[in-house]
Amino acid sequence: MYAILDIETTGGQYNEEGITEIAIYKYDGHEVIDQFISLVNPEKPIQPFVVKLTGINNAMLQSAPKFYDIAKRIVEITEGCIIVAHNAQFDYRILRTEFERLGYKYERQSLCTVELSQKLMPEQKSHSLGKLVRALGIPMSDRHRATGDALATVQLFKMLLAKDVEKEIIKSLIKSNKKLDIQPKLFDLLTDIPSITGLYYMYKENGDLIYIGKSNNIKKRLNQHFTSTARKAKRLQRDVFTISYEETGSELIALLKECQEIKVNKPSQNRALKRTVFPCSLYAEKNEDGYLCLAVKKTDGRKKEILSFTSTNEAKNILFKITDKYKLCQKLSGLDSSAKSTCFPYKMGECYGACAGGEPPTEYNKRVTEFINYNSFNHQNMIIIDKGRAVDERSAVLIEKGVYKGYAFFNLNYQVTNPDVLKNILVPMEHNRDIKNIIQGYIRRKRALKIIRF
């Protein structure tokens, strides 16, 4: 028995997304025998980029049931079923996270139609749902809505079942999703590791450093390494002999130290920071009409970027927020590609008309410049105050003229707001492009962060 589903979410930070819509079709291998479809009130705002993609907005969900209202029905319709979805890892993770928030352990086997189509239809140029169903002649409506995507997945799954005559490939791709027991050796390594924010270091028996990581909960993160079945995790499980850790209290300092120490030590199992982890950036360029336009582009080391991002989706989400906050034009920012003349917000009275030539470039450019001056790292002087390693301690990160100078810890009885005083206790650190992007990203995410500008 299969539960073929699709979930739409609010978007946002990993494991912080909320469900906005869910569609489940119970399939017995021949026909759909039950179904459940519902909008869901996620109790958090939807990212503007997601609203544009799905058409689901916050107003539509105000009277929708909350997840706890529909949780029992989801448990019932998926009982004894294998969860089937296009990119099942994402949908299953979202479901488990929602149930964990309710204190319920939700476990099902899962099967991904992306992986299945790659095995059974290797000749297809793309295995994304939209392109795959078009290539196979599967009718599809309401793209990027749960019902439309789930029904298309039902038809796709029927074709895949028919192709796998012996059902051997399908059986090999079913994931149990149950956590494995930790090996005795690894369990012993975890015994004295605390649940703190900081860095951890993994060593081989000969003393070679093989991995550096950071976490807000070191013990929990190591437990994930030791129970995962991913290839990299298995290498760590095989090679690790001892573990050391360093408490930072501040997630920002942990991120900065991790970045620098990976570049210096080059552990064999660290991949991410051997190259830039910020592939796209935000730039400002004047167009032929004199308007200063913000645009997301591939990061170019020869140019000075305003902000950098880990993905195009993150960049577009942030740019939507920027255009809304500073009343900028979506068309000039490249967000409303369908606009032939004026952007959609202009028609709604939310754009001052730069796209129609109704607002002078000088006025428009003032707001763009205001955004750049506040967000650009270049020439900024600031002290970022964050958590410390104890209740009566705080941390400080110093930036002078756009250059990261280092960090320090201080007792709450001795407030550090003067950069000259801070320098006396500062641990000096090197500045680079990745460091700058880490600090900017952290400031964006932590809205309540205390920042002293000077």
Steps between C-alpha positions, in 0.01 A plus 500: 500500500631846411421853623591728209526857622618852436556780751528875447681702767567855613865481396768638733779354711565125505266319743313826570259473206128460561251303289254713298332224298501118492349245263515123564367224269490147639585262216479121509708439189197511272286796597460784751285373787509802734614861498560796730547859378524810716643847530688542830551807717877492567480768772790682335529727193559359152815612318416745215681278249276206598184712468605585144579135423189332647239775512432412866506812719463569872139622468393169343623306804356706786193276536675177394550221759829493687724194473387353831141508368587269210783294654273208598360473146853495354602221738191298407522534120873418494484213751662189351597694185827585330527880459551579130596848382707679238800586719366291787785598731364858513130414550572228756735730695236775511238253629730358767598849615135603540421185699811550717367845593189322629713251694406210271751265336384456140678220310417355160693337218553736206560477127619783278369521141801713402737213586259245352467688168878540479535121527210403272508791252870593466436623145300801626692829482345633822344328799330806646126441535389768254735401219458127559120497480508721189744262333281201590173663393351499850232772531573751775312795646563722804880470485663578835174430683479186712203344316642556150847376585374199699261388223782529244719291732223235518499468119881499486517231770255281304734513200803423716325203664417360155860538384645320802346163417683302769468788752866445594606860433211641703581270793865605492409872523254478790651669805404389850592839657549335837798618702778249539661408828836664562803273495653443848820683399304805390269486802806520728627805310168678562496434875687813610386734220271781629197654328659841442562744214848484355748309284588132498808329358524136388837320493625167366695258719830640367400852608406633155216755508231373260200726565407835656137592560289751691160465662259664743485157666827309454377176659188491281701575184753224573212261565370585149844426351512165682149383400495621139537256212640762260834420337687782674353408841608139454858614431498706820355207699775274364796735556424703814703402808482806725293821515578835657281808519510872573206690646425840345148576627454719194397330176665785306841440658461127436428570131796738467745265674376201299553688172851610592617171651379293206695725262813471717486128595330361186349189669451215252123469554413872484388600153268802527750775583774390261308710247266794550163407649341822373454444125267795432509863608304824485643781287383851410536639147352802325280429199479715187228716658719585801324276754722316747381137463559218746566162339588147614792362300767234518766612749782682323814541708602803292194702607387632838177330594245640747386164639579137420284189527525122521236445231296679233177434692640662814617798291158550340319468833723770651468723193119483521525621862740779404278629219202495737680677787660773286205531256714404203376374163478124443548545126822703544622240750438213254231338718202558272623347174146481361459878510501645148445859608435553872547260789210337682549698828463823297154388392420437867626845603804358684769626258571870442524449125867481411410224253262742325737797517267658757765539770821698430821293517641736766214418741509127428879485532489667844317198643731253324803690635348499850469121481857460367653728766326310779570148371828521311790376709748738343629768741256402779610518865308287750514282809262201494396396851379140535468215752798390706604165644323564833195688625708796622716518186457658156702480178607781269606499135686806372478634143703809403463664159333185369777269625446228761759551775416222744284402797504520880305386805420735788315490832169686524647712782739654244298629205717526189369767262826677415711342221826612666405320823387194304835476320674432831322165539449418130600167347626616156364320193553522125249660265388352167198503268333196661541654848329818382209303352459292815471815713253664260285185487500470879390863543214439252378193687533631856275805507527547878880511487661794684724699267701805608597716202778756536 
